[in-house]
Amino acid sequence: MTSSVYLDTRSLLIVAVTMAVLMGLVSLLFGSLRRGTRALKLWGWSLLVFALGMGLVALRGRLPDLVGVVVADTILFAAAIPMLRSLRSFHGAPHSDVAGWSLVALGFVLIALSSLVWPDNTARIVAFSAIVALQYFRMAGYLFGSLPRQGRLPQAFTAAVIATFGASSAARLVLTLTAGKIDDLYQPSHVQSVSILAYIVILVAATLGVMWMALQAARDELAASELRLTEAQRLAHIGNWALDHRRHALTWSDEIYRIFEIDKEAFPASYDAFLNAVHPDDRQRVAAAFANSLKTRSPYEIIHRLLLADGRIKHVQEQCETVFDSEGKPLRSIGTVQDVSERVLKDQALRESEERFRTIADYTFGWEYWLGTKGELLYVNAACERISGYSPAEFRADPGLIRRIVHAQDRPAYEEHLQHIYGPEGVQLEFRIVTKNGELRWIAHGCRAVFAPDGRPLGRRISNRDITDLKYAEERARQLAFFDSLTKLPNRRMLLDRLNHDLSQARRFGRPMAVLFLDLDHFKETNDTLGHDAGDCLLREMAGRLAACVRAGDTVSRPGGDEFVIVLPEIAQAQAAAVAAKILDAIRQPVRIAGHLLEVTASVGIAVRDAHAEDDAADLMKQADSAMYQAKQAGRNGYRVFAAADA
């Protein structure tokens, strides 16, 4: 009878070890198959540790007492550490367990001392039961304490089971203290058998409770994930859908119902019903895109409109991919729908704004363009071809052409102005360009830097106006104001301006100068006989001969009629007389006018200002005029130098 009970007890221990290993492996397998159930894996490893301790207990008598008692009991104490860590993992609580390890260390010391000091098992069982009860009551207390307000049945069940395990250890402690001594584990005792059976039941129940908690945690995580997905779709205005081709069943997320503004209960979930929500003008295009995607087995993306029940229009962006079977038949199409109405309307407004800008810029009279920070041409209007002869495409292909067509003489000023374009007012500049056909054109150039709202430079905007006609008009006006229209020589206004300038220089540097007053002899007779046209031709011819007789810095002018005035700076009386003689010789050369060979003479008066004289411009003009009349009185065809004694 005794042997039978002994074997039954050992067999129960082996069953307990087997169940612990089995439950541990099941927990590890279940935790590996379900993502996010790290707690189950920890529980599985803790059961394997527990099984190791129970196995050492079952081998007692075949192992040294120190291993069979101290090590086995310590391992059983330590198994509670990963168990509690597993339970904490369900709530993301910290894993540090100083109290648990302290109890393990205390249990190790107590078991070792009791095994060495007291030969019977009473002290060891008291210490063992106390430590086990404390460990498992701590686990049960944690679970009860972390229960949410609304409660969690799996967690409460597991806490109750673990508390029962702790209570059984506490009961064993009380029984031991009451009896004063307890039979050895392998002595015939129904109490031992019942205790081991209870451990097995509690072990299985606790493992099932932890799995139940894992399933509940997985469901909670799935629900939270679905909630986050729903909120993300709501914030991004994007929903997802799936179409089962075999059952012709269409599934929408809640956000798609919100985008389409359709009652979820009233909507017949089918592809045809979806097409009915699409704008009539877009249905064929949407259906064609989906059909082509199925035909080519490729994803597609399309932006189309929805026509809502109240007549409003929305713009949505749809993306779709389809899964096919081995025979190429479609099984399932999945896709997303995003409300892009705001983006489409903004893009449309931007395109309209750009179109208005381009229309204004392209049809403006000026040549407009925009250069980026690296010299790239961002925009150029069509006026560039009318002004420069080069097309927009040529400038886009070669932005450096803009600089190269600047006239060589104006290029330094053009390059220099680029150093000042980042000022608040920009830069204004006038220069010439050489057009594609070689013409010269004047450009009024306005240049200003462009900045982004954050201060980042975006390049520079340029406006070029063709002012060639204006420049020619200004030149013509200048000619009319300062030059004789017939001979192109300076007129009286220009003469006086240059005479005063040369006179101021003569005073400043103490240099002499001379003024020659020339009048053609008998010009009136030629004009009356041959006509005014012939007279004009004669005057132009004489103007050319006079200009050829003087230096580049001298002034030959025609104040009016047949009179010419020549200003000779930095020249004394002798040199002035030599110039007058040279002029007279040039004028005497025969000239053919209107078929007539004419011999022309002139009378020249010379007024010389000494280096330190005080004569002004009016004095010199009067003196030269007076000397000219003296030359005429002397028989013409000669010159006279003004002398103060003759005045």
Buried (B, 14 or more C-beta within 10 A) or exposed (E): EEEEBEEBBBEBBBBBBBBBBBBBBBBBEBBEEBEEBBBBBBBBBBBBBBBBBBBBBBBBEEBEEEEBBBBBBBBBBBBBBBBBBBBBBBEEEEEEBEEBEEBBEBBBEBBBBBBEEEEEBBBBBBBBBBBBBBBBBBBBBBBBEBEEEEEBEBBBBBBBBBBBBBBBBBBBBEBBBEEEEBBBBBEBBEEBBEBBEBBBBBBBBBBBBBBBBBBBBBEEEEEEEEEEBBEEBBEEBBBBBEBEBEEEEBEBBEBBBBBBEBEEEEBEBEBEEBBEBBBEEBBEEBBEBBEEBBEEEEEBEBEBBBBBEEEEEBBBBBBBBBEEEEEEEBEBBBBBBBBBBEBBEEEEEEEEEEEEEBEEBEEBEBBBBBBBEEEEBBBBBBBBBEBBBBBBEBBBEEBEBBEEBBBEEBBEEBEEBEEEBEEEEBBEBBBBBBBEEEEEBBBBBBBBBBEEEEEEEBBBBBBBBBBBEEBEEEEEEEEEEBBBEEBEBBBBEBBBBBBEBBBEEBBEEEBBBBBBBBBBBEBEEBBEEBEEEBBBBBBBBBBBBBBEBBEEEBBBBBBEEBBBBBBBBBBBBEBBBEBBBEBBEBBBEEBEBBEEEBEBBBBBBBBBBBEEBEBEBEBBBBBBBBBBBBBBEEEBBBBBBBEEEEE
